[in-house]
Amino acid sequence: MVLEVITISVRKEPAYCSTANPRMTLSGQVIHGAGGYNYRTISLDSRYKIDSFAMNEIENGYKYISKGYPFFIDLTDESYKLLFNKFYGIDSNQQQMSFESGIRRFLYSRRFEFRECF
């Protein structure tokens, strides 16, 4: 199986997020949020580097991508900029994947906004 490499650049630094919702009482005491979990988000840019082979792979797999399944992302080539080299997440806009194209070239770019999944 051939895996296509989409060259990316880190658009924003990774963010650390939480779903815990602490609250403050009238006396100023903080009550920790019950439950919740911590996760990371990352924004990646691919600028005019997605060629026809990669676009065909995305088109063939879109039946599953559009259902919102998370997928593994290998960030080994970018790991010197990040604190990690593997990421399991979901793109925030998988149901409407739009690409920007170069004039008279079959090269596309896209911004990916990933949220970590467990």
Secondary structure, 3 states (H helix, E strand, C coil): CCCCCCCCEEEEEEEEEECCCCEECCCCCEECCCCCCEEEEEEEEEEEEECHHHHHHHHHHHHHHCCCCCEEEECHHHCCCCCCCEEEEEECCCCCCCCEECCCCCCEEEEEEEEECC
